[in-house]
Amino acid sequence: MTGLLIAGAVLLFVAASQIFWVRQVRAALVWLVSSRRWQVLLGALGLAVYIALPLYNVLGGGGRPSPTRLTWQAAVLQAPFWWWIVCSLAGFGLVILFWSTDRLVQGILAAYRRRLAPPPKADPPSPGRRRFLERTAVAVSAAPFVAGAYGLLYGRLDLETPHRRISLKRLPKPFHGFRIAQLSDIHIGPFMTEEEIRRWVAITNELKPDLVVLTGDFVTWKPAPQEAVVRALSGFRAPFGVFGCLGNHEIYAVVEDSITRLFAAQNIRILRRERVPVQVNGETLNLIGVDFQSVQRLGRLGEGLVPKYLEGVQPLVQPDTVNILLSHNPNTFDRAAELGIDLSLAGHTHGGQITLEFIHPSLTPSRLITRYTKGWFQKGEAQLYVNSGIGTILAPIRFAAPPEITLLELVREG
């Protein structure tokens, strides 16, 4: 019953937002175009586009473009649809917030005035003030459209390469200064093409890492692009190799086994509840990898569902050396800390992908699935780094959550 109420509220919000914006666009058209004939023609054209884009994307047409290169269908039919959906909903939310705040303030002021001196008769609402508020609300609600265009055309490609020093108490001396490059959430597709991934690989190589780790979500929904993403990621150069783990989208696309074999053919080892020693001058780091797991039901059939995080991993932990865990889901961190794992590397969140964390840390969609949203965290002696990834899902937009290739430098504590 609760689920139905939530679904109904969401549908009502979506419907109300679209009615609001259709009226705003119609009013703008009437204001900009004086000819009645052109108003009708442009209105009919706009309505046709408005109907065609959802039909193409929702009814399966959005799956037609090649998943490994940018096509005209993706650029003309998919990107505008997702830009409109995200921005129209965000803009309508701002309108509601604006009007609710105004009504609250006006109510408080009215109560305050009545307390001082009760008016003999209520004044009618000012038409001038009403028009000012309407124009201000529309202007404020247009901000998401500008931000969305920025995130679509620039923000999703504005790569950052943060350098983080990780101090580890048990780090063997030969590993002091050891450099690990982390990439996550590739999501190959028309907006993260094979060619673009090759460019990210070249940038990673320029960082001169000793080891490269890949923390899952190489594909999104379909198995077809798995060969292309493996091919694009095969150009890493790291003297101690390339290792990875699988994400939830490998489960959804049903490619866990096949993509593991494809990576193995390119000398990239996917760790699936297994460990591998990384050795320098007779000293060892213990690298562990696990498949995606969650204690919350995700996917169509609850794939990846586990009763408890990291069950069966304890035998893989080596108590006398530094243990590094590759786990797509950052929610495994608490259990990893209990097991004595020194450093966990995760992804999954996309850094929120579209966030307002610069206003308040809670204003990010990734808070809905984890408190470990992006960046570095510590719990006792255990540490976690959550990579923001380089790809996107659904809307090809990043705002205040730039794509990231992280360079982690291990240093001896003290």
SEGU-761520 format. One record per residue (C-alpha): residue number from 1; x, y, z. Coordinates in Angstrom, 1 decimal. Layout:
<sites>
+-----+--------+--------+--------+
: seq :     c1 :     c2 :     c3 :
+-----+--------+--------+--------+
: NUM :      X :      Y :      Z :
...
+-----+--------+--------+--------+
</sites>
This chain:
<sites>
+-----+--------+--------+--------+
: seq :     c1 :     c2 :     c3 :
+-----+--------+--------+--------+
:   1 :    0.0 :    0.0 :    0.0 :
:   2 :    2.8 :    2.4 :    0.9 :
:   3 :    4.6 :    1.6 :   -2.4 :
:   4 :    1.4 :    2.4 :   -4.3 :
:   5 :    1.0 :    5.7 :   -2.5 :
:   6 :    4.6 :    6.7 :   -3.3 :
:   7 :    4.2 :    5.6 :   -6.9 :
:   8 :    1.0 :    7.7 :   -7.2 :
:   9 :    2.6 :   10.7 :   -5.6 :
:  10 :    5.5 :   10.4 :   -8.1 :
:  11 :    3.2 :   10.1 :  -11.1 :
:  12 :    1.2 :   13.1 :   -9.9 :
:  13 :    4.3 :   15.2 :   -9.5 :
:  14 :    5.6 :   14.2 :  -13.0 :
:  15 :    2.2 :   15.0 :  -14.6 :
:  16 :    1.9 :   18.3 :  -12.8 :
:  17 :    5.4 :   19.3 :  -13.8 :
:  18 :    4.7 :   18.6 :  -17.5 :
:  19 :    1.4 :   20.5 :  -17.4 :
:  20 :    3.2 :   23.5 :  -15.8 :
:  21 :    6.0 :   23.5 :  -18.4 :
:  22 :    3.7 :   23.0 :  -21.4 :
:  23 :    1.8 :   26.1 :  -20.2 :
:  24 :    5.0 :   28.1 :  -19.8 :
:  25 :    6.3 :   27.1 :  -23.3 :
:  26 :    2.9 :   28.0 :  -24.8 :
:  27 :    2.9 :   31.4 :  -23.1 :
:  28 :    6.4 :   32.0 :  -24.3 :
:  29 :    5.5 :   31.1 :  -27.8 :
:  30 :    2.5 :   33.5 :  -27.8 :
:  31 :    4.7 :   36.3 :  -26.5 :
:  32 :    7.5 :   35.7 :  -29.0 :
:  33 :    5.5 :   35.0 :  -32.1 :
:  34 :    2.7 :   37.4 :  -33.1 :
:  35 :    1.4 :   35.5 :  -36.1 :
:  36 :   -1.4 :   33.2 :  -35.2 :
:  37 :   -0.5 :   30.9 :  -38.1 :
:  38 :    3.1 :   30.5 :  -36.9 :
:  39 :    1.9 :   30.0 :  -33.4 :
:  40 :   -0.2 :   27.0 :  -34.5 :
:  41 :    2.6 :   25.6 :  -36.7 :
:  42 :    5.3 :   25.9 :  -34.1 :
:  43 :    3.0 :   24.6 :  -31.4 :
:  44 :    2.1 :   21.5 :  -33.5 :
:  45 :    5.8 :   20.9 :  -34.2 :
:  46 :    6.7 :   21.2 :  -30.5 :
:  47 :    3.8 :   18.9 :  -29.6 :
:  48 :    5.0 :   16.3 :  -32.1 :
:  49 :    8.5 :   16.4 :  -30.7 :
:  50 :    7.2 :   16.3 :  -27.1 :
:  51 :    5.3 :   13.1 :  -27.9 :
:  52 :    7.9 :   11.5 :  -30.1 :
:  53 :   10.9 :   11.7 :  -27.7 :
:  54 :    9.2 :    9.7 :  -24.8 :
:  55 :    7.8 :    7.2 :  -27.3 :
:  56 :   11.3 :    6.6 :  -28.7 :
:  57 :   13.0 :    6.4 :  -25.4 :
:  58 :   10.4 :    4.6 :  -23.2 :
:  59 :    9.1 :    2.1 :  -25.7 :
:  60 :   12.5 :    0.7 :  -26.6 :
:  61 :   13.7 :    2.9 :  -29.4 :
:  62 :   16.4 :    4.2 :  -27.2 :
:  63 :   18.2 :    0.9 :  -27.4 :
:  64 :   18.8 :    1.1 :  -31.2 :
:  65 :   21.9 :    3.3 :  -31.3 :
:  66 :   25.2 :    1.6 :  -31.2 :
:  67 :   26.3 :    1.2 :  -27.6 :
:  68 :   29.9 :    2.0 :  -28.2 :
:  69 :   29.8 :    5.2 :  -30.3 :
:  70 :   27.8 :    8.4 :  -30.4 :
:  71 :   25.1 :    8.3 :  -33.0 :
:  72 :   22.7 :   10.9 :  -34.3 :
:  73 :   19.8 :    9.0 :  -32.6 :
:  74 :   21.6 :    9.3 :  -29.2 :
:  75 :   22.5 :   13.0 :  -29.8 :
:  76 :   19.1 :   14.1 :  -31.2 :
:  77 :   16.6 :   11.7 :  -29.5 :
:  78 :   18.1 :   10.4 :  -26.3 :
:  79 :   20.1 :   13.3 :  -24.9 :
:  80 :   17.4 :   16.0 :  -25.3 :
:  81 :   14.8 :   13.6 :  -23.7 :
:  82 :   16.9 :   13.0 :  -20.6 :
:  83 :   17.9 :   16.7 :  -20.4 :
:  84 :   14.2 :   17.7 :  -20.4 :
:  85 :   13.1 :   15.0 :  -17.9 :
:  86 :   15.7 :   15.8 :  -15.3 :
:  87 :   15.6 :   19.6 :  -15.7 :
:  88 :   11.8 :   19.9 :  -15.9 :
:  89 :   11.3 :   17.9 :  -12.7 :
:  90 :   14.0 :   19.8 :  -10.9 :
:  91 :   12.7 :   23.2 :  -12.1 :
:  92 :    9.1 :   22.3 :  -11.1 :
:  93 :   10.4 :   21.3 :   -7.7 :
:  94 :   12.0 :   24.8 :   -7.3 :
:  95 :    8.7 :   26.4 :   -8.3 :
:  96 :    6.9 :   24.5 :   -5.5 :
:  97 :    9.7 :   25.4 :   -3.1 :
:  98 :    9.5 :   29.0 :   -4.1 :
:  99 :    5.8 :   29.3 :   -3.8 :
: 100 :    5.6 :   27.4 :   -0.5 :
: 101 :    8.3 :   29.6 :    1.0 :
: 102 :    6.5 :   32.7 :   -0.2 :
: 103 :    3.2 :   31.5 :    1.3 :
: 104 :    4.9 :   30.7 :    4.6 :
: 105 :    6.6 :   34.1 :    4.8 :
: 106 :    3.4 :   35.9 :    3.9 :
: 107 :    1.4 :   33.9 :    6.5 :
: 108 :    4.0 :   34.8 :    9.2 :
: 109 :    4.0 :   38.5 :    8.3 :
: 110 :    0.2 :   38.6 :    8.2 :
: 111 :    0.0 :   37.0 :   11.6 :
: 112 :    2.5 :   39.4 :   12.9 :
: 113 :    0.7 :   42.4 :   11.6 :
: 114 :   -2.7 :   41.2 :   13.0 :
: 115 :   -1.0 :   40.8 :   16.4 :
: 116 :    0.2 :   44.4 :   16.4 :
: 117 :   -2.9 :   46.0 :   14.9 :
: 118 :   -5.7 :   43.9 :   13.5 :
: 119 :   -6.6 :   45.4 :   10.1 :
: 120 :  -10.3 :   46.4 :    9.6 :
: 121 :  -10.4 :   44.8 :    6.2 :
: 122 :   -8.1 :   42.4 :    4.2 :
: 123 :   -6.5 :   44.0 :    1.2 :
: 124 :   -6.9 :   42.3 :   -2.1 :
: 125 :   -3.8 :   40.6 :   -3.6 :
: 126 :   -1.7 :   43.0 :   -5.7 :
: 127 :   -1.7 :   42.1 :   -9.4 :
: 128 :    1.7 :   43.6 :   -9.8 :
: 129 :    3.1 :   41.5 :   -7.0 :
: 130 :    1.5 :   38.4 :   -8.4 :
: 131 :    3.1 :   39.0 :  -11.8 :
: 132 :    6.4 :   39.7 :  -10.2 :
: 133 :    6.2 :   36.4 :   -8.2 :
: 134 :    5.2 :   34.4 :  -11.3 :
: 135 :    8.1 :   35.8 :  -13.3 :
: 136 :   10.6 :   35.3 :  -10.5 :
: 137 :    9.4 :   31.7 :  -10.0 :
: 138 :    9.8 :   30.9 :  -13.7 :
: 139 :   13.2 :   32.5 :  -13.8 :
: 140 :   14.4 :   30.5 :  -10.8 :
: 141 :   12.9 :   27.3 :  -12.2 :
: 142 :   14.8 :   27.8 :  -15.5 :
: 143 :   18.2 :   27.4 :  -13.6 :
: 144 :   18.2 :   23.6 :  -13.8 :
: 145 :   17.9 :   23.8 :  -17.6 :
: 146 :   21.0 :   25.9 :  -17.8 :
: 147 :   22.8 :   23.6 :  -15.3 :
: 148 :   21.6 :   20.5 :  -17.1 :
: 149 :   22.9 :   21.8 :  -20.5 :
: 150 :   26.3 :   22.5 :  -18.8 :
: 151 :   26.3 :   18.9 :  -17.3 :
: 152 :   25.4 :   17.4 :  -20.6 :
: 153 :   27.8 :   19.3 :  -22.9 :
: 154 :   30.8 :   19.8 :  -20.5 :
: 155 :   30.4 :   18.5 :  -16.9 :
: 156 :   30.3 :   14.8 :  -17.9 :
: 157 :   33.6 :   15.2 :  -19.7 :
: 158 :   35.4 :   17.5 :  -17.2 :
: 159 :   37.8 :   14.9 :  -15.9 :
: 160 :   39.6 :   15.2 :  -12.6 :
: 161 :   42.7 :   13.3 :  -11.6 :
: 162 :   42.9 :   13.7 :   -7.8 :
: 163 :   46.1 :   12.5 :   -6.1 :
: 164 :   45.4 :   11.1 :   -2.6 :
: 165 :   48.1 :    9.9 :   -0.2 :
: 166 :   47.0 :    6.9 :    1.9 :
: 167 :   48.9 :    6.5 :    5.1 :
: 168 :   49.0 :    2.8 :    6.2 :
: 169 :   50.6 :    1.7 :    9.5 :
: 170 :   51.5 :   -1.8 :    8.3 :
: 171 :   52.7 :   -0.8 :    4.9 :
: 172 :   56.0 :   -2.7 :    4.1 :
: 173 :   58.9 :   -0.4 :    3.4 :
: 174 :   59.4 :   -1.3 :   -0.3 :
: 175 :   55.8 :   -0.2 :   -0.9 :
: 176 :   56.3 :    3.4 :    0.3 :
: 177 :   55.3 :    5.6 :   -2.6 :
: 178 :   53.5 :    2.8 :   -4.4 :
: 179 :   51.0 :    4.3 :   -6.8 :
: 180 :   47.6 :    2.8 :   -7.6 :
: 181 :   45.3 :    4.3 :  -10.3 :
: 182 :   41.6 :    3.6 :   -9.7 :
: 183 :   38.9 :    3.8 :  -12.4 :
: 184 :   35.2 :    2.9 :  -11.9 :
: 185 :   31.8 :    2.9 :  -13.4 :
: 186 :   32.8 :    3.0 :  -17.0 :
: 187 :   29.3 :    2.4 :  -18.4 :
: 188 :   30.3 :    2.2 :  -22.1 :
: 189 :   27.6 :    3.5 :  -24.4 :
: 190 :   26.8 :    6.3 :  -26.8 :
: 191 :   27.8 :    8.9 :  -24.2 :
: 192 :   30.9 :    7.1 :  -23.0 :
: 193 :   32.3 :    5.7 :  -26.3 :
: 194 :   35.1 :    3.2 :  -26.9 :
: 195 :   37.2 :    6.1 :  -28.3 :
: 196 :   36.6 :    8.2 :  -25.1 :
: 197 :   37.5 :    5.3 :  -22.9 :
: 198 :   40.8 :    4.9 :  -24.8 :
: 199 :   41.5 :    8.5 :  -24.0 :
: 200 :   40.9 :    7.9 :  -20.3 :
: 201 :   43.3 :    5.0 :  -20.5 :
: 202 :   46.0 :    7.2 :  -22.0 :
: 203 :   45.5 :    9.8 :  -19.3 :
: 204 :   45.9 :    7.0 :  -16.7 :
: 205 :   49.1 :    5.8 :  -18.2 :
: 206 :   50.4 :    9.4 :  -18.1 :
: 207 :   50.0 :    9.2 :  -14.3 :
: 208 :   52.6 :    6.4 :  -14.3 :
: 209 :   50.8 :    4.1 :  -11.8 :
: 210 :   52.5 :    1.0 :  -10.5 :
: 211 :   49.1 :   -0.8 :  -10.4 :
: 212 :   45.7 :   -0.2 :  -12.0 :
: 213 :   42.4 :   -1.2 :  -10.3 :
: 214 :   38.9 :   -1.2 :  -11.9 :
: 215 :   36.0 :   -1.3 :   -9.5 :
: 216 :   33.1 :   -2.4 :  -11.7 :
: 217 :   30.2 :   -1.4 :  -13.9 :
: 218 :   31.9 :   -1.7 :  -17.2 :
: 219 :   28.6 :   -2.1 :  -19.1 :
: 220 :   25.1 :   -0.9 :  -18.3 :
: 221 :   22.1 :   -3.0 :  -19.3 :
: 222 :   23.1 :   -5.1 :  -22.3 :
: 223 :   25.8 :   -7.7 :  -22.9 :
: 224 :   26.7 :   -6.5 :  -26.5 :
: 225 :   29.3 :   -3.8 :  -25.6 :
: 226 :   31.4 :   -6.0 :  -23.3 :
: 227 :   33.9 :   -6.8 :  -26.0 :
: 228 :   34.3 :   -3.2 :  -26.9 :
: 229 :   34.8 :   -2.0 :  -23.3 :
: 230 :   37.4 :   -4.7 :  -22.7 :
: 231 :   39.2 :   -3.8 :  -25.9 :
: 232 :   39.2 :   -0.1 :  -24.9 :
: 233 :   40.6 :   -0.9 :  -21.4 :
: 234 :   43.3 :   -3.3 :  -22.7 :
: 235 :   45.9 :   -0.5 :  -23.2 :
: 236 :   46.8 :    0.1 :  -19.6 :
: 237 :   50.5 :    0.1 :  -18.8 :
: 238 :   51.3 :   -0.7 :  -15.1 :
: 239 :   54.4 :   -2.8 :  -14.1 :
: 240 :   52.4 :   -4.7 :  -11.4 :
: 241 :   49.3 :   -5.3 :  -13.5 :
: 242 :   45.7 :   -4.5 :  -13.8 :
: 243 :   43.1 :   -6.0 :  -11.5 :
: 244 :   39.3 :   -5.4 :  -11.0 :
: 245 :   36.0 :   -6.5 :   -9.5 :
: 246 :   32.5 :   -6.6 :  -11.0 :
: 247 :   29.6 :   -4.2 :  -10.4 :
: 248 :   25.8 :   -4.6 :  -10.2 :
: 249 :   25.4 :   -3.8 :  -13.9 :
: 250 :   27.5 :   -6.8 :  -14.9 :
: 251 :   24.8 :   -8.8 :  -13.1 :
: 252 :   22.0 :   -7.0 :  -14.8 :
: 253 :   23.6 :   -7.5 :  -18.3 :
: 254 :   24.4 :  -11.2 :  -17.4 :
: 255 :   28.0 :  -10.9 :  -18.3 :
: 256 :   29.8 :  -11.8 :  -15.1 :
: 257 :   31.5 :  -14.9 :  -16.4 :
: 258 :   31.9 :  -13.8 :  -20.0 :
: 259 :   33.5 :  -10.4 :  -19.3 :
: 260 :   35.8 :  -12.0 :  -16.8 :
: 261 :   37.1 :  -14.3 :  -19.5 :
: 262 :   37.4 :  -11.4 :  -22.0 :
: 263 :   39.5 :   -9.5 :  -19.4 :
: 264 :   41.6 :  -12.5 :  -18.7 :
: 265 :   42.5 :  -12.7 :  -22.4 :
: 266 :   43.9 :   -9.2 :  -22.1 :
: 267 :   45.9 :  -10.0 :  -19.0 :
: 268 :   43.4 :   -8.1 :  -16.8 :
: 269 :   42.4 :  -10.2 :  -13.8 :
: 270 :   38.9 :   -9.8 :  -12.3 :
: 271 :   39.0 :  -11.0 :   -8.7 :
: 272 :   35.8 :  -12.8 :   -7.7 :
: 273 :   36.0 :  -13.6 :   -4.0 :
: 274 :   39.7 :  -14.3 :   -4.4 :
: 275 :   43.0 :  -12.7 :   -3.6 :
: 276 :   46.3 :  -12.2 :   -5.3 :
: 277 :   49.7 :  -11.2 :   -3.7 :
: 278 :   51.4 :   -8.1 :   -5.1 :
: 279 :   55.1 :   -8.4 :   -4.3 :
: 280 :   58.0 :   -5.9 :   -4.2 :
: 281 :   61.5 :   -6.9 :   -3.0 :
: 282 :   60.2 :   -9.9 :   -1.1 :
: 283 :   57.4 :   -8.0 :    0.6 :
: 284 :   53.7 :   -8.4 :   -0.1 :
: 285 :   50.4 :   -6.6 :   -0.4 :
: 286 :   47.3 :   -8.7 :   -0.3 :
: 287 :   44.8 :   -7.7 :   -3.0 :
: 288 :   41.2 :   -9.0 :   -2.5 :
: 289 :   38.3 :   -8.7 :   -4.9 :
: 290 :   34.6 :   -9.5 :   -4.6 :
: 291 :   31.5 :   -9.5 :   -6.9 :
: 292 :   28.9 :   -6.9 :   -6.2 :
: 293 :   26.8 :   -7.6 :   -3.2 :
: 294 :   24.0 :   -5.8 :   -1.3 :
: 295 :   21.8 :   -6.5 :    1.7 :
: 296 :   19.0 :   -4.5 :   -0.1 :
: 297 :   17.1 :   -6.0 :   -3.0 :
: 298 :   18.3 :   -4.5 :   -6.3 :
: 299 :   17.6 :   -5.5 :   -9.9 :
: 300 :   14.8 :   -7.5 :  -11.3 :
: 301 :   15.3 :  -10.6 :   -9.2 :
: 302 :   17.3 :   -9.3 :   -6.3 :
: 303 :   20.6 :  -10.3 :   -8.0 :
: 304 :   23.6 :   -9.7 :   -5.7 :
: 305 :   21.4 :  -10.0 :   -2.6 :
: 306 :   23.3 :  -11.3 :    0.4 :
: 307 :   22.3 :  -11.8 :    4.0 :
: 308 :   25.6 :  -10.2 :    5.3 :
: 309 :   28.4 :   -8.3 :    3.6 :
: 310 :   31.6 :  -10.1 :    2.8 :
: 311 :   30.6 :  -13.6 :    3.9 :
: 312 :   33.4 :  -16.0 :    3.1 :
: 313 :   36.0 :  -13.3 :    2.7 :
: 314 :   37.6 :  -13.7 :    6.1 :
: 315 :   39.9 :  -16.6 :    4.9 :
: 316 :   41.2 :  -14.3 :    2.2 :
: 317 :   42.4 :  -11.7 :    4.7 :
: 318 :   46.1 :  -11.9 :    5.6 :
: 319 :   46.6 :  -10.7 :    9.2 :
: 320 :   50.3 :  -10.0 :    8.9 :
: 321 :   50.3 :   -7.6 :    5.9 :
: 322 :   48.3 :   -4.8 :    4.3 :
: 323 :   45.0 :   -6.0 :    2.8 :
: 324 :   43.3 :   -4.0 :    0.0 :
: 325 :   39.7 :   -4.8 :   -1.0 :
: 326 :   38.1 :   -4.1 :   -4.4 :
: 327 :   34.4 :   -4.0 :   -3.8 :
: 328 :   32.0 :   -2.0 :   -6.1 :
: 329 :   29.6 :   -1.3 :   -3.3 :
: 330 :   31.0 :    1.1 :   -0.7 :
: 331 :   28.5 :   -0.3 :    1.9 :
: 332 :   30.9 :   -3.3 :    2.4 :
: 333 :   33.3 :   -0.9 :    4.2 :
: 334 :   31.9 :   -1.4 :    7.7 :
: 335 :   32.3 :   -5.1 :    7.5 :
: 336 :   35.7 :   -4.8 :    5.8 :
: 337 :   36.9 :   -2.7 :    8.8 :
: 338 :   35.7 :   -5.4 :   11.2 :
: 339 :   37.7 :   -8.0 :    9.2 :
: 340 :   40.9 :   -6.0 :    9.5 :
: 341 :   41.1 :   -4.9 :    5.9 :
: 342 :   43.3 :   -1.8 :    5.7 :
: 343 :   42.0 :   -0.1 :    2.5 :
: 344 :   38.8 :   -0.6 :    0.6 :
: 345 :   38.3 :    0.8 :   -3.0 :
: 346 :   34.8 :    1.2 :   -4.3 :
: 347 :   32.6 :    3.0 :   -6.8 :
: 348 :   28.9 :    2.6 :   -7.5 :
: 349 :   27.7 :    6.1 :   -6.5 :
: 350 :   29.0 :    8.2 :   -9.5 :
: 351 :   29.7 :   10.8 :   -6.9 :
: 352 :   25.9 :   11.5 :   -7.0 :
: 353 :   26.2 :   12.3 :  -10.8 :
: 354 :   23.8 :   15.3 :  -10.3 :
: 355 :   24.3 :   16.9 :   -6.9 :
: 356 :   24.0 :   20.1 :   -4.9 :
: 357 :   26.5 :   19.1 :   -2.3 :
: 358 :   28.1 :   22.5 :   -2.5 :
: 359 :   24.9 :   23.8 :   -0.9 :
: 360 :   24.5 :   21.0 :    1.7 :
: 361 :   26.2 :   17.5 :    1.9 :
: 362 :   22.8 :   15.8 :    2.0 :
: 363 :   21.7 :   17.1 :   -1.4 :
: 364 :   22.9 :   14.2 :   -3.5 :
: 365 :   21.0 :   11.2 :   -4.9 :
: 366 :   23.7 :    8.8 :   -3.7 :
: 367 :   22.7 :    9.5 :   -0.1 :
: 368 :   19.7 :    7.2 :   -0.9 :
: 369 :   21.9 :    4.2 :   -1.1 :
: 370 :   24.9 :    4.9 :    1.1 :
: 371 :   26.5 :    7.4 :    3.5 :
: 372 :   29.8 :    6.8 :    1.7 :
: 373 :   29.0 :    9.0 :   -1.3 :
: 374 :   32.5 :    9.9 :   -2.7 :
: 375 :   36.0 :   10.5 :   -1.6 :
: 376 :   38.0 :    9.3 :    1.4 :
: 377 :   36.6 :    7.9 :    4.7 :
: 378 :   38.1 :    6.3 :    7.8 :
: 379 :   36.8 :    4.0 :   10.5 :
: 380 :   39.4 :    3.1 :   13.1 :
: 381 :   42.5 :    1.9 :   11.3 :
: 382 :   40.5 :    1.1 :    8.1 :
: 383 :   40.2 :    3.5 :    5.2 :
: 384 :   37.9 :    3.7 :    2.2 :
: 385 :   38.1 :    5.6 :   -1.1 :
: 386 :   34.9 :    5.9 :   -3.2 :
: 387 :   35.7 :    6.8 :   -6.8 :
: 388 :   33.2 :    9.0 :   -8.7 :
: 389 :   33.5 :    7.0 :  -11.9 :
: 390 :   33.8 :    8.2 :  -15.4 :
: 391 :   30.5 :    7.2 :  -17.0 :
: 392 :   26.8 :    8.0 :  -16.5 :
: 393 :   23.5 :    6.1 :  -16.4 :
: 394 :   20.1 :    7.2 :  -17.7 :
: 395 :   20.7 :   11.0 :  -18.0 :
: 396 :   24.1 :   11.6 :  -19.7 :
: 397 :   24.6 :   14.6 :  -17.3 :
: 398 :   27.1 :   15.3 :  -14.5 :
: 399 :   26.7 :   18.3 :  -12.4 :
: 400 :   29.0 :   19.0 :   -9.4 :
: 401 :   30.2 :   15.4 :   -9.7 :
: 402 :   32.9 :   15.4 :  -12.3 :
: 403 :   34.3 :   12.2 :  -13.7 :
: 404 :   37.4 :   10.9 :  -11.9 :
: 405 :   40.6 :    8.9 :  -12.3 :
: 406 :   42.1 :    8.7 :   -8.8 :
: 407 :   45.8 :    8.2 :   -8.1 :
: 408 :   46.4 :    6.7 :   -4.7 :
: 409 :   49.9 :    6.9 :   -3.3 :
: 410 :   50.6 :    4.5 :   -0.4 :
: 411 :   52.9 :    5.8 :    2.3 :
: 412 :   54.2 :    4.4 :    5.5 :
: 413 :   52.7 :    5.9 :    8.6 :
: 414 :   55.2 :    7.9 :   10.6 :
+-----+--------+--------+--------+
</sites>
